[in-house]
Amino acid sequence: MAKWFVLDEIDVRGPFTPSELLGMVRRGTITRETKLRKDDSGWFPANDVGGLFEAAVKPTVVLRCPGCEAAVSKVPCTCPNCGRHLEDADRELIQNKIHSPNDVPPIAGMGATMQLWLKKIGHKD
């Protein structure tokens, strides 16, 4: 299996599997301009990876145990959460999208903390 590496401003991160790479594209961690490397190749923009961004927005199906709703990889199997033997599983369709860093919700309570800090340094509204 191919190993992928990501070059950010300060470091090389990896190796990542193709599915981990897809997750990073969906979270907005990897943009079209992000530099990637496959195995020992040279660095190139993520946009040059054919089908990467298209695959990131395709819907995916997650199989779930009907008893406890834990994700399972295939059926038949034994649920890793509740131990139930499964001949079939519930199917959940996930509509994927690529998030931008601006989509991240603010940390709860951050506004009040910021207001206290501004008061401490004597900032006027």
N, CA and C atoms as a LAMMPS dump frame, in Angstrom:
ITEM: TIMESTEP
0
ITEM: NUMBER OF ATOMS
375
ITEM: BOX BOUNDS ff ff ff
-5.0000000000000000e+02 5.0000000000000000e+02
-5.0000000000000000e+02 5.0000000000000000e+02
-5.0000000000000000e+02 5.0000000000000000e+02
ITEM: ATOMS id mol type element x y z
1 1 1 N 0.85 -1.183 0
2 1 2 C 0 0 0
3 1 3 C 0.892 1.242 0
4 2 1 N 0.465 2.242 -0.73
5 2 2 C 1.231 3.488 -0.832
6 2 3 C 1.233 4.224 0.504
7 3 1 N 2.351 4.866 0.778
8 3 2 C 2.476 5.708 1.966
9 3 3 C 2.554 7.15 1.491
10 4 1 N 1.727 7.995 2.103
11 4 2 C 1.654 9.403 1.721
12 4 3 C 2.225 10.275 2.817
13 5 1 N 2.883 11.354 2.408
14 5 2 C 3.458 12.313 3.341
15 5 3 C 2.952 13.7 2.988
16 6 1 N 2.787 14.53 4.018
17 6 2 C 2.27 15.886 3.862
18 6 3 C 3.35 16.857 4.334
19 7 1 N 3.586 17.887 3.542
20 7 2 C 4.547 18.928 3.903
21 7 3 C 3.761 20.148 4.347
22 8 1 N 3.917 20.519 5.628
23 8 2 C 3.287 21.759 6.081
24 8 3 C 4.373 22.804 6.29
25 9 1 N 4.033 23.931 6.886
26 9 2 C 4.984 25.042 7.004
27 9 3 C 6.251 24.674 7.76
28 10 1 N 6.154 23.758 8.717
29 10 2 C 7.306 23.493 9.576
30 10 3 C 7.805 22.055 9.564
31 11 1 N 7.042 21.114 9.034
32 11 2 C 7.432 19.724 9.205
33 11 3 C 6.846 18.836 8.109
34 12 1 N 7.399 17.644 8.001
35 12 2 C 6.856 16.588 7.158
36 12 3 C 6.072 15.667 8.076
37 13 1 N 4.831 15.392 7.716
38 13 2 C 3.994 14.494 8.518
39 13 3 C 3.678 13.256 7.698
40 14 1 N 3.557 12.13 8.358
41 14 2 C 3.221 10.894 7.684
42 14 3 C 4.054 9.762 8.243
43 15 1 N 3.913 8.583 7.731
44 15 2 C 3.124 8.239 6.556
45 15 3 C 1.632 8.12 6.869
46 16 1 N 0.818 8.372 5.841
47 16 2 C -0.63 8.247 5.934
48 16 3 C -1.11 7.244 4.899
49 17 1 N -2.195 6.561 5.229
50 17 2 C -2.833 5.664 4.271
51 17 3 C -3.716 6.507 3.35
52 18 1 N -4.121 5.955 2.214
53 18 2 C -5.034 6.7 1.341
54 18 3 C -6.325 7.129 2.048
55 19 1 N -6.875 6.288 2.92
56 19 2 C -8.117 6.67 3.611
57 19 3 C -7.869 7.798 4.609
58 20 1 N -6.711 7.821 5.248
59 20 2 C -6.382 8.924 6.147
60 20 3 C -6.229 10.223 5.353
61 21 1 N -5.633 10.125 4.168
62 21 2 C -5.478 11.284 3.293
63 21 3 C -6.842 11.847 2.912
64 22 1 N -7.789 10.958 2.56
65 22 2 C -9.15 11.397 2.226
66 22 3 C -9.791 12.124 3.404
67 23 1 N -9.62 11.594 4.601
68 23 2 C -10.17 12.245 5.787
69 23 3 C -9.596 13.634 5.992
70 24 1 N -8.309 13.796 5.723
71 24 2 C -7.677 15.104 5.887
72 24 3 C -8.177 16.086 4.83
73 25 1 N -8.467 15.597 3.628
74 25 2 C -9.052 16.469 2.602
75 25 3 C -10.447 16.903 3.04
76 26 1 N -11.244 15.967 3.549
77 26 2 C -12.612 16.286 3.989
78 26 3 C -12.618 17.288 5.131
79 27 1 N -11.654 17.204 6.041
80 27 2 C -11.578 18.14 7.172
81 27 3 C -10.988 19.487 6.78
82 28 1 N -10.435 19.581 5.568
83 28 2 C -9.836 20.833 5.127
84 28 3 C -8.391 20.98 5.538
85 29 1 N -7.816 19.93 6.132
86 29 2 C -6.416 19.952 6.528
87 29 3 C -5.52 19.967 5.294
88 30 1 N -5.94 19.246 4.26
89 30 2 C -5.224 19.227 2.987
90 30 3 C -6.045 20.013 1.981
91 31 1 N -5.432 21.026 1.389
92 31 2 C -6.074 21.813 0.331
93 31 3 C -5.437 21.436 -1
94 32 1 N -5.949 21.991 -2.06
95 32 2 C -5.406 21.705 -3.394
96 32 3 C -3.946 22.133 -3.525
97 33 1 N -3.52 23.108 -2.732
98 33 2 C -2.148 23.619 -2.812
99 33 3 C -1.178 22.882 -1.891
100 34 1 N -1.689 22.101 -0.945
101 34 2 C -0.835 21.387 0.005
102 34 3 C 0.128 20.476 -0.745
103 35 1 N 1.368 20.481 -0.31
104 35 2 C 2.384 19.637 -0.945
105 35 3 C 2.318 18.221 -0.361
106 36 1 N 2.264 17.231 -1.27
107 36 2 C 2.225 15.823 -0.901
108 36 3 C 3.383 15.089 -1.555
109 37 1 N 3.678 13.932 -0.98
110 37 2 C 4.665 13.035 -1.567
111 37 3 C 4.156 11.615 -1.393
112 38 1 N 4.243 10.823 -2.446
113 38 2 C 3.851 9.416 -2.377
114 38 3 C 5.12 8.579 -2.315
115 39 1 N 5.25 7.795 -1.262
116 39 2 C 6.435 6.978 -1.034
117 39 3 C 7.691 7.854 -1.11
118 40 1 N 8.57 7.594 -2.051
119 40 2 C 9.822 8.35 -2.148
120 40 3 C 9.836 9.341 -3.313
121 41 1 N 8.668 9.709 -3.83
122 41 2 C 8.611 10.633 -4.968
123 41 3 C 8.965 12.051 -4.525
124 42 1 N 9.015 12.963 -5.487
125 42 2 C 9.192 14.374 -5.163
126 42 3 C 7.884 14.968 -4.68
127 43 1 N 7.938 16.205 -4.178
128 43 2 C 6.75 16.897 -3.664
129 43 3 C 5.945 17.464 -4.824
130 44 1 N 4.623 17.432 -4.696
131 44 2 C 3.724 17.98 -5.706
132 44 3 C 2.453 18.455 -5.021
133 45 1 N 1.692 19.378 -5.67
134 45 2 C 0.451 19.859 -5.058
135 45 3 C -0.604 18.743 -5.002
136 46 1 N -1.389 18.737 -3.949
137 46 2 C -2.438 17.721 -3.784
138 46 3 C -3.398 17.71 -4.959
139 47 1 N -3.575 18.847 -5.598
140 47 2 C -4.459 18.929 -6.761
141 47 3 C -3.998 18.02 -7.899
142 48 1 N -2.712 17.652 -7.925
143 48 2 C -2.182 16.776 -8.967
144 48 3 C -2.487 15.305 -8.734
145 49 1 N -3.029 14.959 -7.569
146 49 2 C -3.39 13.566 -7.282
147 49 3 C -4.746 13.317 -7.932
148 50 1 N -4.734 12.611 -9.032
149 50 2 C -5.958 12.368 -9.796
150 50 3 C -7.055 11.722 -8.969
151 51 1 N -8.214 12.358 -8.93
152 51 2 C -9.388 11.813 -8.263
153 51 3 C -9.451 12.023 -6.764
154 52 1 N -8.436 12.624 -6.147
155 52 2 C -8.429 12.776 -4.683
156 52 3 C -9.589 13.636 -4.2
157 53 1 N -9.764 14.798 -4.785
158 53 2 C -10.816 15.709 -4.313
159 53 3 C -12.206 15.235 -4.747
160 54 1 N -12.281 14.547 -5.879
161 54 2 C -13.553 13.975 -6.312
162 54 3 C -13.977 12.858 -5.363
163 55 1 N -13.012 11.998 -4.971
164 55 2 C -13.311 10.902 -4.042
165 55 3 C -13.729 11.433 -2.679
166 56 1 N -13.187 12.582 -2.279
167 56 2 C -13.494 13.143 -0.96
168 56 3 C -14.953 13.568 -0.83
169 57 1 N -15.607 13.886 -1.941
170 57 2 C -17.002 14.334 -1.858
171 57 3 C -18 13.238 -2.227
172 58 1 N -17.522 12.066 -2.611
173 58 2 C -18.437 10.966 -2.918
174 58 3 C -19.068 10.442 -1.633
175 59 1 N -20.341 10.079 -1.695
176 59 2 C -20.977 9.489 -0.506
177 59 3 C -20.325 8.153 -0.152
178 60 1 N -20.314 7.835 1.126
179 60 2 C -19.801 6.549 1.586
180 60 3 C -20.869 5.847 2.41
181 61 1 N -20.789 4.538 2.459
182 61 2 C -21.733 3.738 3.231
183 61 3 C -20.997 3.173 4.438
184 62 1 N -21.584 3.367 5.608
185 62 2 C -21.037 2.808 6.846
186 62 3 C -21.981 1.708 7.291
187 63 1 N -21.43 0.53 7.577
188 63 2 C -22.218 -0.585 8.099
189 63 3 C -22.253 -0.482 9.612
190 64 1 N -23.446 -0.654 10.196
191 64 2 C -23.599 -0.532 11.652
192 64 3 C -24.329 -1.745 12.218
193 65 1 N -23.915 -2.149 13.403
194 65 2 C -24.573 -3.23 14.129
195 65 3 C -25.992 -2.778 14.477
196 66 1 N -27.013 -3.57 14.154
197 66 2 C -28.379 -3.161 14.494
198 66 3 C -28.65 -3.154 15.995
199 67 1 N -27.832 -3.829 16.777
200 67 2 C -28.026 -3.866 18.216
201 67 3 C -27.463 -2.657 18.936
202 68 1 N -26.197 -2.319 18.662
203 68 2 C -25.554 -1.24 19.416
204 68 3 C -25.121 -0.067 18.533
205 69 1 N -25.303 -0.183 17.228
206 69 2 C -24.987 0.855 16.243
207 69 3 C -23.486 1.106 16.067
208 70 1 N -22.642 0.195 16.554
209 70 2 C -21.198 0.322 16.329
210 70 3 C -20.899 0.054 14.863
211 71 1 N -19.878 0.713 14.335
212 71 2 C -19.474 0.485 12.951
213 71 3 C -18.798 -0.879 12.831
214 72 1 N -19.122 -1.578 11.739
215 72 2 C -18.474 -2.85 11.413
216 72 3 C -17.937 -2.747 9.988
217 73 1 N -16.879 -3.489 9.704
218 73 2 C -16.246 -3.343 8.394
219 73 3 C -16.912 -4.17 7.31
220 74 1 N -17.477 -5.317 7.67
221 74 2 C -18.148 -6.169 6.689
222 74 3 C -19.052 -7.143 7.422
223 75 1 N -19.935 -7.778 6.702
224 75 2 C -20.789 -8.826 7.262
225 75 3 C -20.646 -10.058 6.379
226 76 1 N -20.784 -11.253 6.874
227 76 2 C -21.037 -11.59 8.276
228 76 3 C -19.8 -11.326 9.132
229 77 1 N -20.073 -11.023 10.412
230 77 2 C -18.984 -10.761 11.354
231 77 3 C -19.534 -10.804 12.774
232 78 1 N -18.65 -10.582 13.708
233 78 2 C -19.036 -10.41 15.103
234 78 3 C -18.812 -8.942 15.431
235 79 1 N -19.808 -8.286 16.009
236 79 2 C -19.699 -6.879 16.344
237 79 3 C -18.575 -6.69 17.35
238 80 1 N -17.624 -5.779 17.057
239 80 2 C -16.513 -5.569 17.987
240 80 3 C -16.931 -4.906 19.292
241 81 1 N -18.13 -4.315 19.312
242 81 2 C -18.593 -3.606 20.507
243 81 3 C -19.427 -4.501 21.418
244 82 1 N -20.456 -5.147 20.857
245 82 2 C -21.371 -5.917 21.708
246 82 3 C -21.218 -7.435 21.574
247 83 1 N -20.392 -7.897 20.621
248 83 2 C -20.15 -9.329 20.478
249 83 3 C -21.249 -10.088 19.753
250 84 1 N -22.234 -9.4 19.264
251 84 2 C -23.353 -10.031 18.556
252 84 3 C -22.891 -10.539 17.186
253 85 1 N -23.318 -11.756 16.799
254 85 2 C -22.997 -12.274 15.469
255 85 3 C -23.951 -11.623 14.468
256 86 1 N -23.39 -11.05 13.42
257 86 2 C -24.19 -10.323 12.435
258 86 3 C -24.147 -11.019 11.081
259 87 1 N -25.296 -11.307 10.552
260 87 2 C -25.418 -11.798 9.178
261 87 3 C -25.707 -10.631 8.238
262 88 1 N -26.26 -9.558 8.797
263 88 2 C -26.571 -8.355 8.038
264 88 3 C -26.325 -7.156 8.956
265 89 1 N -26.266 -5.982 8.373
266 89 2 C -26.018 -4.776 9.161
267 89 3 C -26.855 -3.637 8.605
268 90 1 N -27.113 -2.647 9.458
269 90 2 C -27.769 -1.434 8.994
270 90 3 C -26.777 -0.646 8.151
271 91 1 N -27.297 0.016 7.133
272 91 2 C -26.441 0.819 6.258
273 91 3 C -26.753 2.294 6.443
274 92 1 N -25.709 3.08 6.667
275 92 2 C -25.851 4.52 6.818
276 92 3 C -25.107 5.19 5.67
277 93 1 N -25.804 6.027 4.92
278 93 2 C -25.192 6.757 3.819
279 93 3 C -24.667 8.085 4.333
280 94 1 N -23.38 8.315 4.17
281 94 2 C -22.746 9.542 4.617
282 94 3 C -22.513 10.433 3.402
283 95 1 N -23.082 11.637 3.42
284 95 2 C -22.857 12.617 2.357
285 95 3 C -21.617 13.419 2.738
286 96 1 N -20.53 13.175 2.062
287 96 2 C -19.264 13.824 2.392
288 96 3 C -19.15 15.186 1.723
289 97 1 N -18.378 16.06 2.339
290 97 2 C -18.05 17.349 1.743
291 97 3 C -16.672 17.761 2.227
292 98 1 N -16.096 18.703 1.526
293 98 2 C -14.79 19.209 1.909
294 98 3 C -15.005 20.477 2.718
295 99 1 N -14.53 20.457 3.943
296 99 2 C -14.664 21.609 4.825
297 99 3 C -13.481 22.542 4.622
298 100 1 N -13.699 23.787 4.919
299 100 2 C -12.581 24.725 4.919
300 100 3 C -12.215 24.989 6.369
301 101 1 N -11.01 25.474 6.636
302 101 2 C -10.637 25.766 8.028
303 101 3 C -11.607 26.739 8.696
304 102 1 N -12.297 27.573 7.931
305 102 2 C -13.258 28.526 8.496
306 102 3 C -14.536 27.856 8.974
307 103 1 N -14.759 26.575 8.584
308 103 2 C -15.957 25.844 8.996
309 103 3 C -15.871 25.348 10.426
310 104 1 N -14.701 25.401 11.044
311 104 2 C -14.525 24.875 12.39
312 104 3 C -15.288 25.753 13.373
313 105 1 N -16.193 25.159 14.156
314 105 2 C -16.949 25.97 15.11
315 105 3 C -16.04 26.526 16.195
316 106 1 N -16.369 27.698 16.726
317 106 2 C -15.535 28.264 17.786
318 106 3 C -15.583 27.391 19.03
319 107 1 N -14.545 27.452 19.817
320 107 2 C -14.483 26.696 21.063
321 107 3 C -15.481 27.309 22.036
322 108 1 N -16.266 26.449 22.688
323 108 2 C -17.283 26.931 23.617
324 108 3 C -16.656 27.797 24.691
325 109 1 N -17.254 28.931 24.96
326 109 2 C -16.789 29.812 26.003
327 109 3 C -15.663 30.738 25.59
328 110 1 N -15.192 30.623 24.358
329 110 2 C -14.059 31.429 23.912
330 110 3 C -14.403 32.915 23.927
331 111 1 N -15.643 33.271 23.596
332 111 2 C -16.028 34.686 23.572
333 111 3 C -15.885 35.335 24.933
334 112 1 N -16.367 34.671 25.978
335 112 2 C -16.274 35.219 27.328
336 112 3 C -14.818 35.324 27.768
337 113 1 N -14.021 34.334 27.443
338 113 2 C -12.607 34.366 27.798
339 113 3 C -11.913 35.534 27.12
340 114 1 N -12.214 35.741 25.852
341 114 2 C -11.611 36.839 25.105
342 114 3 C -12.029 38.177 25.714
343 115 1 N -13.291 38.307 26.124
344 115 2 C -13.762 39.558 26.731
345 115 3 C -13.025 39.837 28.041
346 116 1 N -12.803 38.796 28.845
347 116 2 C -12.065 38.975 30.097
348 116 3 C -10.631 39.411 29.827
349 117 1 N -10.006 38.806 28.826
350 117 2 C -8.633 39.16 28.482
351 117 3 C -8.558 40.614 28.012
352 118 1 N -9.527 41.034 27.187
353 118 2 C -9.532 42.408 26.707
354 118 3 C -9.711 43.39 27.868
355 119 1 N -10.543 43.04 28.845
356 119 2 C -10.714 43.905 30.017
357 119 3 C -9.411 44.009 30.796
358 120 1 N -8.699 42.876 30.91
359 120 2 C -7.441 42.865 31.65
360 120 3 C -6.41 43.806 31.029
361 121 1 N -6.375 43.847 29.719
362 121 2 C -5.359 44.707 29.076
363 121 3 C -5.858 46.13 28.856
364 122 1 N -7.088 46.393 29.319
365 122 2 C -7.609 47.754 29.279
366 122 3 C -8.188 48.174 27.925
367 123 1 N -8.634 47.2 27.129
368 123 2 C -9.228 47.518 25.827
369 123 3 C -10.632 48.08 26.016
370 124 1 N -10.962 49.136 25.308
371 124 2 C -12.31 49.747 25.345
372 124 3 C -13.133 49.216 24.21
373 125 1 N -14.432 48.955 24.477
374 125 2 C -15.352 48.494 23.428
375 125 3 C -15.653 49.586 22.435
